[in-house]
C-alpha cells in the first residue's frame, strides 16, 4: 500500500486527536496571532486608551454566571488596562449576582498586574457593590452619591475612602465603562449619566445584544462596544494580554486551519490517485 493509500485510510481517531490538540493548545496557552478586529471594538479600545492618567472612571459590572464566560475576560482586560494607565476606578453593579462576579473580575485583574502597579483598595479603586432600584437607582447614585451609598462592598464608610473624598456626583468621572452583559441596562448609563452629565460611555454586551446597541454608536452616544466573547478576545488582542477569550478565538482559528489543511490534502491525494487510475 502506497503512502497516499495509507493517508487516505488513516484511522479517524488520529484525526480527532489532532483536532483535540489544535483546540486545546491555544486555550491552555493563549497566543497572539493576527486577527481582524471589529470597528466598534477598536473604537471602544481606542477611547479607553485615550483616558488620561489620574482620571476616575465609573464602572458598572453587569456580568453574571451565564455571561461572565463571554465578557469576563474582556472585563478583566479593561480593569488591567485602566490600572496600568494610572486611571482610578469606581465599581458598582445593579444586580446582586453581578455584584459578586464583578469582584471576581477585580481580583483576577489585580493578580495579573505587573509588580509595582498602584492598585490599593480605596485609593486606586473602590467597589460600591450592589445598587438597588435599576435605572432609578442609577439616577439617584450619580446625582447624590452619599445619599445613595453609605459604605463600600467591604463595609468601609464612604467618608473613610480616600478615592471618594471629592466624589459627590457623576461630574467627578471622566468616563463610564458599562459591562452590561445581557441585562440590557446600557441605556441606563446613557440616559442617566452620559447625556445629563456629558460624560462619554463605552459598553459591553453579549453577542446577541449587539444589534440593539449599535444605533447608539451611530448616534455618537456610545463610544464603542465589545460584543460577546469575540469582543473580549479583541480587547485582549489589542492590549497584547493573551487570556481565556483570545485562547477561545485562537482555538477556533487553529481548528478551522487544521480542518482546511486536511480537506485540501485529502482532495489533492484523491486526484493524484485518479490520474494514476487508482481511485
Residue frames relative to the residue before (quaternion, step in Angstrom):
aa qw qx qy qz dx dy dz
X 1.0000 0.0000 0.0000 0.0000 0.00 0.00 0.00
X 0.4294 -0.7153 0.4952 0.2424 3.59 -0.87 1.02
X 0.6737 -0.4768 0.3706 0.4259 3.56 -1.33 0.25
X 0.6334 0.5352 -0.3325 0.4493 3.59 0.99 -0.82
X 0.6408 0.5164 -0.3241 0.4666 3.59 0.96 -0.84
X 0.6599 0.5134 -0.3108 0.4522 3.57 0.95 -0.87
X 0.6723 0.4965 -0.2981 0.4612 3.57 0.98 -0.87
X 0.6713 0.4940 -0.3021 0.4627 3.58 1.00 -0.80
X 0.7408 0.3532 -0.2108 0.5311 3.58 1.18 -0.43
X 0.2547 0.8004 -0.5081 0.1905 3.56 1.20 0.50
X 0.5725 -0.5979 0.4400 0.3479 3.56 -1.09 0.73
X 0.5014 -0.6838 0.4428 0.2913 3.60 -0.80 1.02
X 0.5832 0.5953 -0.3750 0.4060 3.57 1.12 -0.56
X 0.6085 0.5398 -0.3510 0.4638 3.59 1.14 -0.58
X 0.6386 0.5154 -0.3197 0.4738 3.57 1.02 -0.81
X 0.6530 0.5079 -0.3110 0.4680 3.58 0.95 -0.87
X 0.6391 0.5244 -0.3231 0.4606 3.58 1.04 -0.77
X 0.6456 0.5143 -0.3147 0.4687 3.58 0.99 -0.86
X 0.6471 0.5103 -0.3157 0.4703 3.57 1.03 -0.80
X 0.6130 0.5466 -0.3392 0.4587 3.57 1.05 -0.78
X 0.6598 0.4961 -0.3041 0.4755 3.60 0.93 -0.89
X 0.6597 0.5249 -0.3077 0.4411 3.59 0.94 -0.92
X 0.7028 0.4441 -0.2631 0.4895 3.58 1.08 -0.70
X 0.7040 0.4940 -0.2721 0.4317 3.57 0.93 -0.92
X 0.6304 0.5824 -0.3505 0.3748 3.60 0.91 -0.87
X 0.7338 0.4077 -0.2801 0.4657 3.67 0.66 -0.92
X 0.6005 0.5452 -0.3717 0.4516 3.62 1.17 -0.46
X 0.7193 0.4260 -0.2407 0.4932 3.57 0.95 -0.90
X 0.7817 0.1535 -0.0777 0.5995 3.58 1.18 -0.60
X 0.1692 -0.8306 0.5203 0.1037 3.61 0.36 1.19
X 0.0871 -0.7891 0.6078 0.0186 3.55 -0.91 0.97
X 0.3807 -0.7058 0.5465 0.2414 3.56 -1.23 0.47
X 0.0610 0.7594 -0.6420 0.0862 3.53 -0.63 1.21
X 0.6520 -0.5174 0.3530 0.4273 3.62 -1.12 0.50
X 0.0857 0.7856 -0.6086 0.0717 3.57 -0.96 0.89
X 0.5090 -0.6304 0.4901 0.3215 3.56 -1.16 0.63
X 0.1942 -0.7768 0.5921 0.0913 3.56 -0.97 0.91
X 0.4540 -0.6897 0.4951 0.2704 3.57 -0.83 1.00
X 0.6151 -0.6024 0.3709 0.3482 3.54 -1.06 0.82
X 0.7040 0.4624 -0.2963 0.4502 3.61 0.85 -0.87
X 0.5933 0.5315 -0.3714 0.4771 3.60 1.20 -0.38
X 0.6517 0.5130 -0.3137 0.4622 3.55 0.98 -0.86
X 0.6288 0.5308 -0.3364 0.4579 3.59 1.02 -0.78
X 0.6582 0.5098 -0.3085 0.4601 3.57 0.95 -0.90
X 0.6611 0.5024 -0.3097 0.4633 3.58 0.97 -0.83
X 0.6771 0.4986 -0.3011 0.4498 3.57 0.86 -0.96
X 0.6231 0.5200 -0.3441 0.4722 3.57 1.07 -0.71
X 0.6539 0.5132 -0.3126 0.4598 3.59 0.91 -0.93
X 0.6766 0.5068 -0.2890 0.4493 3.56 0.98 -0.86
X 0.6678 0.5134 -0.2956 0.4507 3.57 1.22 -0.48
X 0.4808 0.6666 -0.4484 0.3513 3.62 1.23 -0.16
X 0.4349 -0.7420 0.4426 0.2539 3.63 -0.58 1.07
X 0.5910 -0.5533 0.4601 0.3645 3.54 -1.23 0.56
X 0.7684 0.3374 -0.2640 0.4754 3.56 -1.01 0.83
X 0.5156 0.6379 -0.4180 0.3905 3.58 1.27 -0.18
X 0.2862 -0.7078 0.6103 0.2112 3.54 -1.34 0.31
X 0.1004 -0.7976 0.5933 0.0425 3.59 -0.82 0.98
X 0.3563 -0.7009 0.5779 0.2186 3.55 -1.22 0.61
X 0.1047 -0.8299 0.5476 -0.0233 3.55 -0.66 1.16
X 0.1244 -0.7870 0.6012 0.0612 3.59 -0.55 1.17
X 0.1648 -0.7942 0.5814 0.0638 3.55 -0.72 1.12
X 0.0230 0.8518 -0.5200 0.0597 3.57 -0.17 1.26
X 0.4451 0.6964 -0.4544 0.3322 3.59 1.17 0.46
X 0.1459 -0.7785 0.6060 0.0736 3.54 -1.07 0.84
X 0.7791 -0.3268 0.2312 0.4824 3.57 -1.26 -0.21
X 0.6898 0.4929 -0.2827 0.4486 3.59 1.01 -0.78
X 0.7813 0.3503 -0.1700 0.4878 3.58 1.06 -0.70
X 0.4906 0.6782 -0.4321 0.3356 3.61 1.20 -0.27
X 0.6219 0.5365 -0.3738 0.4309 3.67 0.92 -0.65
X 0.6719 0.4711 -0.2998 0.4865 3.60 1.11 -0.59
X 0.8348 0.2604 -0.1024 0.4741 3.54 0.67 -1.10
X 0.4897 0.7049 -0.4142 0.3029 3.57 1.19 -0.42
X 0.6746 0.4888 -0.3202 0.4511 3.62 0.79 -0.89
X 0.6657 0.4895 -0.3046 0.4738 3.59 1.02 -0.78
X 0.6141 0.5452 -0.3348 0.4621 3.55 1.09 -0.74
X 0.6329 0.5151 -0.3158 0.4841 3.57 1.01 -0.83
X 0.6514 0.5193 -0.3110 0.4574 3.59 0.97 -0.90
X 0.6550 0.5102 -0.3202 0.4562 3.60 0.98 -0.82
X 0.6423 0.5101 -0.3252 0.4706 3.59 0.96 -0.83
X 0.6350 0.5265 -0.3067 0.4748 3.57 0.99 -0.93
X 0.6484 0.5400 -0.3035 0.4427 3.55 0.93 -1.00
X 0.6969 0.4810 -0.2814 0.4514 3.58 0.81 -1.01
X 0.7000 0.4817 -0.2863 0.4428 3.57 0.81 -0.98
X 0.6673 0.4833 -0.3129 0.4725 3.61 0.99 -0.72
X 0.6465 0.4886 -0.3181 0.4920 3.60 1.25 -0.34
X 0.5003 -0.6541 0.4278 0.3727 3.57 1.25 -0.21
X 0.4543 0.6547 -0.4630 0.3880 3.58 1.22 0.54
X 0.3301 -0.7535 0.5386 0.1821 3.58 -0.89 0.93
X 0.2148 -0.8095 0.5425 0.0659 3.56 -1.01 0.84
X 0.1183 -0.7446 0.6529 0.0733 3.54 -1.11 0.84
X 0.1684 -0.8201 0.5448 0.0480 3.56 -0.50 1.24
X 0.1327 0.7461 -0.6522 0.0159 3.52 -1.32 0.44
X 0.1850 -0.7614 0.6083 0.1269 3.58 -1.29 0.27
X 0.3376 -0.7422 0.5393 0.2105 3.57 -1.07 0.68
X 0.6926 0.3837 -0.2795 0.5430 3.58 1.30 0.28
X 0.5417 -0.6418 0.4308 0.3302 3.57 -1.03 0.71
X 0.6645 0.4788 -0.3044 0.4864 3.60 0.93 -0.85
X 0.6495 0.5385 -0.3129 0.4361 3.57 0.93 -0.94
X 0.5625 0.6241 -0.3551 0.4098 3.53 1.15 -0.70
X 0.6859 0.4796 -0.2724 0.4747 3.58 0.96 -0.93
X 0.6777 0.4892 -0.2965 0.4621 3.59 0.96 -0.85
X 0.5724 0.5628 -0.3787 0.4607 3.57 1.15 -0.51
X 0.6533 0.5057 -0.3103 0.4703 3.57 0.97 -0.84
X 0.6181 0.5401 -0.3430 0.4567 3.57 1.05 -0.70
X 0.6538 0.5053 -0.3109 0.4696 3.58 0.98 -0.85
X 0.6244 0.5343 -0.3386 0.4583 3.59 1.00 -0.80
X 0.6834 0.4905 -0.2929 0.4545 3.58 0.82 -0.98
X 0.6404 0.5222 -0.3230 0.4613 3.59 1.01 -0.82
X 0.6646 0.5025 -0.3024 0.4629 3.58 0.94 -0.90
X 0.6392 0.5336 -0.3281 0.4461 3.58 0.97 -0.84
X 0.6494 0.5243 -0.3148 0.4520 3.58 1.04 -0.75
X 0.6851 0.4951 -0.2775 0.4566 3.60 1.17 -0.59
X 0.5241 0.6841 -0.4021 0.3092 3.58 1.19 -0.49
X 0.5275 -0.6101 0.4778 0.3482 3.59 -1.05 0.69
X 0.6109 -0.5629 0.4091 0.3776 3.56 -1.12 0.66
X 0.7911 0.3140 -0.2412 0.4662 3.54 -0.97 0.90
X 0.4954 0.6472 -0.4410 0.3758 3.60 1.26 -0.07
X 0.4343 -0.6969 0.4947 0.2845 3.65 -0.71 0.98
X 0.2015 0.7840 -0.5578 0.1834 3.59 -0.57 1.11
X 0.2427 0.8015 -0.5080 0.2016 3.56 0.92 0.93
X 0.4772 -0.6632 0.5012 0.2852 3.54 -0.92 0.96
X 0.7845 0.2798 -0.2336 0.5018 3.54 -0.84 1.03
X 0.7286 0.3591 -0.2138 0.5427 3.56 1.26 -0.38
X 0.7987 0.2240 -0.0989 0.5496 3.57 0.85 -1.03
X 0.7888 0.0095 -0.0191 0.6142 3.56 1.24 -0.38
X 0.0371 -0.7697 0.6365 0.0326 3.52 -1.26 0.46
X 0.2099 -0.7704 0.5924 0.1074 3.55 -1.07 0.77
X 0.2945 -0.7805 0.5294 0.1544 3.57 -0.50 1.20
X 0.4241 -0.7041 0.4712 0.3200 3.57 1.14 -0.54
X 0.8027 -0.2998 0.2332 0.4598 3.53 -1.25 -0.56
X 0.1061 -0.7590 0.6411 0.0412 3.54 -0.94 1.01
X 0.2846 -0.7952 0.5160 0.1429 3.58 -0.48 1.20
X 0.6761 0.5569 -0.3483 0.3339 3.54 -1.31 0.24
X 0.4176 -0.7252 0.4694 0.2816 3.59 1.22 0.04
X 0.8382 -0.1220 0.0971 0.5226 3.58 -0.94 -0.88
X 0.6433 0.5132 -0.3375 0.4570 3.60 0.99 -0.74
X 0.6159 0.5395 -0.3352 0.4662 3.57 1.14 -0.65
X 0.6323 0.5153 -0.3247 0.4788 3.57 1.05 -0.80
X 0.6502 0.5235 -0.3141 0.4523 3.58 0.94 -0.89
X 0.6548 0.5029 -0.3062 0.4739 3.57 0.96 -0.86
X 0.6466 0.5501 -0.3152 0.4242 3.56 0.93 -0.95
X 0.7672 0.4063 -0.2236 0.4431 3.57 0.66 -1.09
X 0.6602 0.4931 -0.3190 0.4682 3.61 1.21 -0.26
X 0.7865 -0.0343 0.0242 0.6162 3.59 1.14 -0.57
X 0.2445 -0.8316 0.4835 0.1221 3.52 0.16 1.34
X 0.7225 0.4627 -0.2673 0.4387 3.59 0.75 -0.97
X 0.6271 0.5111 -0.3444 0.4763 3.56 1.22 -0.35
X 0.7058 0.4470 -0.2430 0.4929 3.57 1.30 -0.39
X 0.7931 0.1869 -0.0695 0.5755 3.57 1.01 -0.84
X 0.1782 -0.8037 0.5598 0.0945 3.58 -0.82 0.95
X 0.7958 0.0637 -0.0122 0.6021 3.58 1.20 -0.57
X 0.5122 -0.6433 0.4652 0.3277 3.57 -1.23 0.39
X 0.7958 -0.3207 0.2396 0.4543 3.54 -1.39 -0.12
X 0.7382 0.4152 -0.2122 0.4874 3.58 1.08 -0.77
X 0.5954 -0.6010 0.3500 0.4022 3.57 1.29 0.06
X 0.4610 0.6721 -0.4587 0.3539 3.59 1.22 0.15
X 0.4826 -0.6735 0.4685 0.3066 3.64 -0.75 0.95
X 0.6021 -0.6049 0.3932 0.3421 3.56 -1.00 0.89
X 0.6962 0.4922 -0.2816 0.4402 3.58 0.92 -0.90
X 0.6568 0.4904 -0.3122 0.4801 3.60 1.27 -0.17
X 0.5929 0.5652 -0.3582 0.4480 3.59 1.30 0.09
X 0.4329 -0.7411 0.4462 0.2536 3.64 -0.42 1.18
X 0.6399 0.5557 -0.3342 0.4124 3.60 0.92 -0.87
X 0.7447 0.4178 -0.2131 0.4749 3.58 1.06 -0.76
X 0.3111 0.7978 -0.4792 0.1926 3.58 1.26 0.13
X 0.8058 0.2059 -0.0971 0.5467 3.58 0.91 -0.90
X 0.5178 0.6212 -0.4167 0.4152 3.57 1.25 0.39
X 0.0395 0.8270 -0.5558 0.0755 3.57 -0.36 1.26
X 0.7849 -0.0066 0.0002 0.6196 3.57 1.19 -0.55
X 0.7637 -0.4141 0.2466 0.4296 3.57 -1.31 0.00
X 0.5308 0.6498 -0.4109 0.3566 3.60 1.17 -0.36
X 0.5922 0.5841 -0.3596 0.4228 3.60 1.24 -0.32
X 0.6716 0.5211 -0.2873 0.4415 3.58 1.24 -0.41
X 0.3912 -0.7230 0.5282 0.2128 3.55 -1.10 0.80
X 0.8013 -0.0014 0.0322 0.5974 3.58 1.17 -0.53
X 0.2720 -0.7135 0.6175 0.1888 3.51 -1.36 0.34
X 0.1123 -0.7678 0.6300 0.0332 3.56 -0.90 1.02
X 0.0558 -0.8525 0.5184 -0.0371 3.56 -0.21 1.32
X 0.0635 -0.8064 0.5879 -0.0100 3.58 -0.25 1.31
X 0.0124 -0.8881 0.4578 -0.0400 3.53 0.46 1.30
X 0.3463 -0.7524 0.5073 0.2378 3.61 1.18 -0.16
X 0.7380 -0.3564 0.2882 0.4953 3.57 -0.68 -1.09
X 0.4439 0.7296 -0.4397 0.2781 3.60 1.23 0.15
X 0.3904 -0.7689 0.4412 0.2486 3.58 1.30 -0.11
X 0.4690 0.7272 -0.3962 0.3069 3.57 1.22 0.41
X 0.3971 0.7526 -0.4677 0.2392 3.59 1.21 -0.11
X 0.6195 0.5373 -0.3657 0.4401 3.65 0.97 -0.63
X 0.5280 0.6058 -0.4229 0.4189 3.63 1.18 -0.40
X 0.6855 0.4901 -0.2767 0.4618 3.54 0.91 -0.97
X 0.6451 0.5145 -0.3186 0.4666 3.56 1.07 -0.75
X 0.7305 0.4475 -0.2456 0.4536 3.58 0.83 -1.02
X 0.7765 0.3895 -0.1904 0.4573 3.58 0.89 -0.94
X 0.7916 0.2895 -0.1462 0.5178 3.60 1.12 -0.57
X 0.7346 0.4653 -0.2632 0.4178 3.55 0.55 -1.19
X 0.7371 0.4161 -0.2414 0.4747 3.60 0.75 -1.03
X 0.7130 0.4558 -0.2984 0.4414 3.68 0.68 -0.92
X 0.7808 0.3233 -0.1661 0.5082 3.58 0.98 -0.85
X 0.3797 -0.7488 0.4616 0.2864 3.58 1.33 0.01
X 0.3971 0.6918 -0.4874 0.3552 3.55 0.90 1.03
X 0.4238 -0.7171 0.4853 0.2659 3.63 -0.71 0.99
X 0.1238 -0.8039 0.5813 0.0225 3.55 -1.12 0.74
X 0.0808 -0.7382 0.6649 0.0802 3.54 -1.20 0.66
X 0.1507 -0.8275 0.5369 0.0656 3.56 -1.17 0.33
X 0.2255 -0.7190 0.6311 0.1843 3.48 -1.43 -0.02
X 0.0422 0.7733 -0.6320 0.0289 3.54 -1.08 0.76
X 0.6189 -0.5142 0.4179 0.4218 3.55 -1.29 0.14
X 0.7100 -0.4941 0.2937 0.4068 3.56 -1.20 0.54
X 0.6950 0.4946 -0.2847 0.4374 3.59 0.88 -0.93
X 0.6587 0.5182 -0.3077 0.4505 3.60 1.22 -0.39
X 0.4464 0.7334 -0.4387 0.2652 3.61 1.22 -0.35
X 0.6704 0.4987 -0.3321 0.4376 3.67 0.78 -0.85
X 0.6155 0.5697 -0.3487 0.4184 3.59 1.12 -0.59
X 0.7794 0.3585 -0.1672 0.4859 3.56 1.06 -0.76
X 0.4807 0.6845 -0.4383 0.3291 3.61 1.20 -0.22
X 0.5984 0.5515 -0.3935 0.4278 3.70 1.00 -0.52
X 0.6085 0.5504 -0.3593 0.4447 3.61 1.09 -0.61
X 0.6168 0.5271 -0.3417 0.4743 3.59 1.14 -0.63
X 0.6549 0.5164 -0.3032 0.4609 3.57 0.94 -0.94
X 0.6978 0.4645 -0.2629 0.4776 3.58 1.07 -0.76
X 0.4924 -0.6806 0.4170 0.3471 3.59 1.26 -0.16
X 0.5098 0.6524 -0.4193 0.3723 3.58 1.26 0.22
X 0.7299 0.2676 -0.1717 0.6051 3.57 1.30 -0.30
X 0.3515 -0.7923 0.4686 0.1706 3.57 -0.64 1.15
X 0.7777 -0.1634 0.1098 0.5970 3.57 1.29 0.08
X 0.1655 -0.7977 0.5777 0.0498 3.54 -1.24 0.33
X 0.2046 -0.7344 0.6336 0.1316 3.55 -1.07 0.84
X 0.1394 -0.8343 0.5319 0.0387 3.56 -0.57 1.17
X 0.8712 -0.0763 0.0277 0.4843 3.55 -0.64 1.16
X 0.7879 -0.3079 0.2273 0.4824 3.53 -1.28 -0.42
X 0.5992 0.5511 -0.3772 0.4416 3.59 1.10 -0.56
X 0.6398 0.5213 -0.3264 0.4609 3.57 0.99 -0.80
X 0.6339 0.5184 -0.3214 0.4756 3.57 1.05 -0.78
X 0.6504 0.5143 -0.3105 0.4648 3.58 0.99 -0.87
X 0.6559 0.5081 -0.3144 0.4613 3.57 1.00 -0.79
X 0.6131 0.5260 -0.3531 0.4720 3.60 1.06 -0.66
X 0.6574 0.4985 -0.3132 0.4703 3.59 0.87 -0.92
X 0.6463 0.5297 -0.3107 0.4529 3.59 1.01 -0.85
X 0.7033 0.4626 -0.2701 0.4673 3.58 0.83 -0.99
X 0.6932 0.4558 -0.2644 0.4917 3.57 1.13 -0.65
X 0.3360 -0.7514 0.4875 0.2913 3.59 1.33 -0.24
X 0.5050 0.6080 -0.4267 0.4395 3.53 1.01 0.95
X 0.1815 -0.8248 0.5234 0.1130 3.63 0.29 1.20
X 0.0916 0.7985 -0.5852 0.1076 3.54 -0.90 0.98
X 0.8049 -0.3166 0.1940 0.4630 3.59 -1.27 -0.19
X 0.6673 0.5018 -0.3207 0.4473 3.62 0.94 -0.80
X 0.6575 0.4846 -0.3091 0.4871 3.58 0.95 -0.83
X 0.5986 0.5592 -0.3517 0.4531 3.58 1.11 -0.65
X 0.6523 0.5029 -0.3094 0.4753 3.58 0.99 -0.84
X 0.6567 0.5127 -0.3082 0.4592 3.58 0.96 -0.88
X 0.6825 0.4772 -0.2854 0.4744 3.56 0.94 -0.90
X 0.5936 0.5561 -0.3656 0.4525 3.60 1.12 -0.60
X 0.6306 0.5196 -0.3242 0.4766 3.58 1.02 -0.80
X 0.6642 0.5023 -0.3006 0.4649 3.58 0.97 -0.87
X 0.6670 0.5023 -0.3027 0.4596 3.58 0.90 -0.95
X 0.6696 0.5039 -0.2987 0.4566 3.57 0.92 -0.95
X 0.6657 0.4960 -0.2986 0.4708 3.58 0.94 -0.87
X 0.6442 0.5225 -0.3211 0.4571 3.58 1.02 -0.82
X 0.6468 0.5103 -0.3223 0.4662 3.58 0.96 -0.87
X 0.6642 0.5092 -0.3099 0.4512 3.58 0.90 -0.93
X 0.6419 0.5208 -0.3213 0.4620 3.60 1.01 -0.82
X 0.6447 0.5177 -0.3188 0.4634 3.59 0.97 -0.85
X 0.6645 0.5073 -0.3067 0.4551 3.58 0.94 -0.87
X 0.6493 0.5125 -0.3153 0.4650 3.59 0.99 -0.83
X 0.6702 0.4875 -0.3009 0.4718 3.58 0.89 -0.94
X 0.6642 0.5097 -0.3033 0.4550 3.57 0.90 -0.95
X 0.6520 0.5184 -0.3150 0.4549 3.59 0.96 -0.86
X 0.6782 0.4849 -0.2969 0.4656 3.59 0.93 -0.85
X 0.6261 0.5329 -0.3393 0.4570 3.60 1.00 -0.79
X 0.6850 0.4772 -0.2908 0.4674 3.58 0.88 -0.93
X 0.6196 0.5419 -0.3429 0.4527 3.58 1.06 -0.71
X 0.6898 0.4674 -0.2893 0.4712 3.61 0.91 -0.88
X 0.5817 0.5455 -0.3795 0.4691 3.60 1.14 -0.54
X 0.6457 0.5174 -0.3123 0.4668 3.56 0.97 -0.83
X 0.6501 0.5207 -0.3240 0.4487 3.58 0.98 -0.85
X 0.6559 0.5070 -0.3263 0.4542 3.60 0.96 -0.81
X 0.6877 0.4473 -0.2770 0.5002 3.56 1.19 -0.49
X 0.4814 -0.6807 0.4280 0.3488 3.54 1.28 -0.08
X 0.5059 0.6727 -0.4084 0.3531 3.59 1.22 0.39
X 0.6079 0.5856 -0.3576 0.3997 3.62 1.16 -0.47
